[in-house]
Amino acid sequence: MIVGAGAIGLASAYHLIDRRPELSVLVVEARQGPGEGSMGASAAMVRDVFSSLDNRRLAQSSIAFYRRLMDEHEGLRSPAPLLDLYGYLWLLPERRLDEYRALVRRSAGTLDARPVELSDLASCPGLDPAPARWFEGDAAPPPEAIGGGLFGRNCGAVSPEMLARFYCDTARARGVEFAFDRCVQRLSFEGREEVLLHETSKLPYSFQEEIPGRLRIARAVFGDGTSVRTDCVIVAAGAWAEHILHPLGIATACSPRPESLYSVAGREVDRLLRWTPPVEPVDAPTGRPRLPFLILPTGATMKPIFPEQRIWIGRVDRVAHPIGTLEDPSQNGTLDFRTDRLGDRAAFATDVLPAVTPYFPGFDTTGLRLENAWGGYYHFSPEGLPVLTEEPCGVIFVGGDSGSGVMKADALGRLVAARYDGAREARLFGGESYPLDRLSLSHRAVEEEGIIL
């Protein structure tokens, strides 16, 4: 049983049934359809510009697979593409330029990225590369001046709806069952009839840990009172994984945090969307480059939505923002996840816009309109890399994608399928072998990621 029909859960089901077609696989999802959790609320961007080699390998494998899908399926190319690689453009202060350029040099040609000179940015409409202050009346030192940039070509947007539907439909055609609008409330060990997540009197007996095969998850009970027997539970529930696993004494080393996105329009947005940046075009149907996904020195991000003449603005908030979810599905067996509730409209003017307007002063309240606000959850690991761990009780956990679940989903699905099979390594798309223990907690061997958006 796989808990969660987000990007990673769906990719796990797809590759598990592809690897072991004789299996009986059930995907359980608390929402009414695939990809309707944080996957559907995300910016759904993909990139391979990472400081960590592990993140780079996982992302490059997944992006290459998505491109292959478009080559093989016309329905994933038109009327809109599954993958639209228009690039990422990091606008960097002087002190970080050498760091990013050194990253490209160390990649030995495996990263398709190039430096952008400050003079190349002079044509960017409304950009002030050397702001004088944060906002009117503020006496703090001004934000760092932009010294140049880095343009990543193997980067862009993916359609979360198309990706979720492809994985779901293909896996279902191969025999995978799906149970939507069904929330996992508790898991039961073989050693006791029932283990309630919030009833300590029904915990398993500690001595049973010494009886081989006794303390294994044998049944999942749903919020509506129904249940299913299973020999293995793969938890790919993202932000809500801890609600299932922590009561069982299973640590994930990951934490969820709410993040908001804001859709804006107006004359300054129109000007910026018309900009032709001085870079080589990336998969552009017009044959000319388009506005890339922008990352400002303050950490604010700007995603172009070309068909709607909108820009989505976001910013990862790590300080003084609560860790956890607003929902606890294990309490009452339901998941009341509402993306609009996580879209803090008041925070747009107080927390987000001040990170944009120093560099784009026209993006003040008179130069654009806030059209919409929504949010989801980032599931963070300590180093900014995914976690894949297996417990003797028959539980596999995968998560901690740190805001990049969609862009690594296919690779992680391959790793999950190999882990269930008892393999020590997984084969990524393209044939590269990847050791599974690198992402475990007990034998973890990864370097901290320095580029988290």
N, C-alpha and C positions, 0 to 999 in steps of 0.2 A: 504494500500500500504506500502510495506517495501522498503526502499531505502538502497541498499547495499547487495550484495550477497557474503559477506565475511563470516567468521565463525559464527559471532553473528547473522547477518541477516538471514543466512540459517537456523541456529538452531531455530531462532524465527519463521520463516515460518513453519518449521517442527512441532514445538510444538503447534503453533497457529491452524493449520489445524487439528492436532490430537485432540486438546481440543474442537474446534468448527468446525466440518466438513461441516457445512452448509454455512460457510463464503465464500465470493469471495475474494481471496487473490492474489495480484500481487506483485512480487518482481522485482524491477527495478535496473539494474546494468549497469554502464557506460563501463565496460570492456566487452570483447566478450564471457566470460564464467564465471562460478562460481569460487570464490577463486583466482582470477587473480590480485587482488589488493595487499595490504600489507600482506594479509594472505599468498599468494604464494611467497612473497619475504622474509618471516620471517624464523627464525631458526626452527620454529615449534616444540618447546620443551614443555614438560609438567612436572609439579612437584607439590607436595603438601607441600613442606617445605616453609612456610611463617610465618612471625611473627604475622600477623593479623589472628585472628580466622575466620573472614568473608572470606578472600581470601582462607584460608585453606578449609573451607566448600564448597565453590564454585568449587575449583579445584578438591577436592576429589570426589565430585558428578560427575563431568564431566569425570574424568579419569575412574571411575567405570562404567559409561555408555559406554565409548568407549571399555572397556574390554568386557562388555556384548555384544556389537555389534559383536565383533570378535568371541565370543562363538556361536552366532546365525547365522553368515553369513560366510561361508567358503571363499567367495571371498574377505573378509577383513582379512583373515589369510595368504593366499598364492596367488601368489608366494612371496609376501612381506607382512608383517603385517601392519595393520593400526596403531597399537601401539607397540612400541619396548622399553620396560623398561629395560635399561641397567644402570640406576642410574645417580645421580649427585654427584660429589665430590667437596666440597668446601675446598680449601687449605687456611687455616686461620692463621693470625698472633696470637701470644700468647694472645693479649688483647681481641680478639674476640672469643676465644675458649669457655670461660665460658658462654658468651652470647648465643651461638648456642646450647651448651649442656643444658643450662637452658631451652631453648625453647623446646627441646625434653622432658625434665622432666615435664614441665608444660602441655604438650599435653596429659599426663596421658595415654600413650599407643596408641594414635590416629595417631601419626607420626611414620612411619616405617623408622627410621634413627638411625645411631649409630656413635659414635666417632671413628676417625681413628688416631692412634698414629703416631708421627713423625717417629718412627722406621719402621712403616709399609710402609712408602713412600720411603725408601732407595732403593727399587728395581725399582722405576720409572725411565725409561731411560731418561737421559739428564736433570733431575730435579736438580736444585741448590736451596736448601731450604733457604740458607742464602746468598743472592747476596751481592757483595761488592760495586756495583754501578749501577746506572741506565743504563748508556751507556758510551762508551769510551770518556774520557775527561771531563765528567760532575763532578762538584765539590759539588753537592747537597748531603745531607745525603742519604745513600742507601735505597732501599725499605725495608719494614718490613720483617723480617725473618719469615718463615713458622714455626708455632709451632705444627701443627697437622691438622686435618681436620674433616669434617662431611660427611658421605656418606648417601644420601637419596635413598631408594630403590624404592619407588613408583614414580619414576621419569624416564624420557627418552624422546623419540622422537615420534611424530605422523606424519603420512603422510597427508599433507594438501590437496593434490589432491584427495586422497581416501575419506577423510572426507567430502570435499566439494561435491564430486560426489554422495556420499551416501545421504546426506541431500537433495541435489537438486533433484535427481532421485526419492527418496521416496516422497518428498513433491509434485512433479509434478504428480506422480501416484495417489496422493490423491486429486488432483484438483487444486493445486497452479499453477498459471501462472507465466512465467518468461519473462521479456523483457530485453535482453542483448543488448549491444552497444547502450544504451539509457541513456542519462544523464539528470537528473532533473535540470532544469535551474531556475525555479521559482515556488512558491506556491501562490495560490490565496485564499483570504478570501471570504466568502459568501457575506460580506457587500459591496464589490466593484467588478466590473467585472473582474479586473485584478490588481494584485499587483506585479510590477516588482521589483526585488531585488536591482536594481541600478537606480531606478527612483522614487525619493522621492515625486514627485507630485501625485503619485498614491497610497500613503499610505492610509490605512483605516481611517475613521473619528474617532477621539478619543471618542466621545460620544457613539459610537456603542458598546463600551465595556460594557455599562450598559444595553444593550438590550440582554436578555437571548438567547443564541444560535446564535447570529448574527455574532460575530467575530469567525468563525470557518473556518479552512482550508477546502475548498470544491473542489479544482482542483489543479492538478499538471501539469505543462507545461514542455515539454521536449525540448532539444536543437534543434530537427528537426521540431519544430512547432506543433507537435501533443500534445494531452493532455488527461487526464483521470480524472473523478470525483471520489472522495473518501470521506469516512466519518472519516478516521483516517490515519495519516501518521506516520509510525514508522521509525525513522531515525537511521539507523545502518551503517552509511557511514564512520565510522572511522575518519581518518585525515581530510576528506572533509566535515564533519558534520557542522562545523562552517560556511562554505560558504552558507549553506542552512538556518541555523537557526539564525545566528547573524543579518541578515537584517530584520528578523521578530521580533527582540527584545527578542529573546529567548537565555538565557545564558546556557552554558553547563559546565562551570568551568573546561574545559579540553583544552589541547593544543597539536598540533602535532609537532613532531620533526623528521627530517630525521635521519636514522641510516643505517650504511653500514655493509655488511658481505663480508668476503674474503675467497676464497677457495685456500688452499695451498697444495702442495705435495713435496716430496723429501725424502732423506734418514732419516732425523730426524722424519718426519711424519711416515714413515714406522716403525721405531723403536718403537715409542710411541704406534702405533696401535697394535703392537704385545704384548704389556704389559699385563700380567695377574695380576690385582690388588688384594691385600689381603682382599677381601670382598666376601660375599656370592653371588653366581650367581643370577641374576635377569632375569627371563624369557629367559634365554639364550638357544638357540637350541642345542648348543654344550655341555651344562651342566657345563660350566666354565665361570667365570666372564670375562667381556670385559672392555676395556677402557671406563670409564664413561665420561659424560659431565663435563669438568673441569672448575672451576671458580677460578681464581687467586686472590691474595690479592689486585691487582691493578684494579680489575673489569673486566679484559679481560676474555673472555670465549672461550672455545675450544670444538667444537662439532665433534665427530668422524663420518665420512661417510665411513663405512666399505666396501661396495661393490666397491667403487671407489678409495679406498686407499687415501682418502683426509681428511683434517681437515678444518672445517670452523671456522674462528677466527672473533670475534666481540668484541665490547666494547661500552657500553652506554656512550655517550658524553653529559654532562649536562652544561658545561661551555663554553661560547663564541661560541656556535653553534646556529644558528638562529631558532627561533620557527616559525612554519608555513609550508605551502606547496608551492612547486614551481608552482603548477597548481591552477587555479581558475575556476572551471567548471561553476560557475554562471555567468561569464563574457561573454563567447561565446557559452555556451551550449555543450562543449566537455571536455573530461578529457584526456589530453595528459600525461598519467602516464607512465614513462619509468624507469624500475628498474636499467638499466645500467647507466642512468644519475645520479642516487643517489649513485652509487658505486664509491667513490672517491679514485682512485688508488694512487694518490700522498699522501693521508692521511695515507695509509697503512704503509709506511715507516716512516712517521714523527710523527703520532699520535697513531697508533695501535701497531705496532711491538715493540716500546720501552716499552710497558706495558707487553710484553711477554718475551722478551729476557733476562731480569734480572734473571728470574726463569728457563728459557729454553735457555741458551746461544747458543745452536746449531741452534736455530731458527733465525739465522741472514740471510742476503741476500745470503750467499753462501751455507747455509744448507737447503734451501727450495725454491720452485718456487711459485710465485703468479699465479694461474691458472685463476682466475675469480674474479670479484668484482661487486656487485650489492647492491641495498638498497631498503628500504621501509620506512614506518613511524611508530613511536611509538606514541600512543595517550595517553597522560598522564593526570591523575587527580591529585589534590593537595596532596592526601594522598596515592596514588598508589593503589586505589581500584576503581572498576567500578562505573559509575553513571547511574542511571535509574530514569528518571523523566518524569512526564506527565503534559502537559499544557492544560488549559481549551479550547484552540483553536483547540484541536483535534490532538495534536502532542505528540508522545512518543519518547523520546531520550534515547538511550543506547550506552555507549561508555566509554572512559577513562580507558581502560583495562590495560594500562601501560605496554605494551609489553607482556601481558599474555592472549590475547584474545582467542587463540586456546584452551588453557588449561582450560578456564572457560566458553567456548562458550555454551556448552549444558545447564549448569545451568542457564546462563543468558537468553537463549532462553525460558526456562521454566518460568523465572521471567517475561519476556516481555509478554508472552501469558497470564499469570495470571493478569498482570497489565491491558491489554486490556479488560479483562473480568470483571474488576472492583473489583477483589479480593484484600484482604489485605495481604494475605500470598500466597506463592507458595510452591509446594511440590517438593523437589529436588529428584534426582534419589536415591532410597534407602528408601524414605519415610519421610525424615527429612523435617520439616516445616521451611520456611525462610520468615521473615517479609519484605515486599517490601520497606517500608519506610526507612529501614536502608541504602539503597543506593540512596535515593532521595537527593535533595539539600535542601529542606525545613525542613525535619525531619531527617537529616543525623546523624547516630549514629555508626561511625566506628572509629577504631584506625589506626594511620598511619602505613603503611607497611614499614618495615625496610630492606627487602630483595628483591630489584628490580634489575633484570638483563637485 
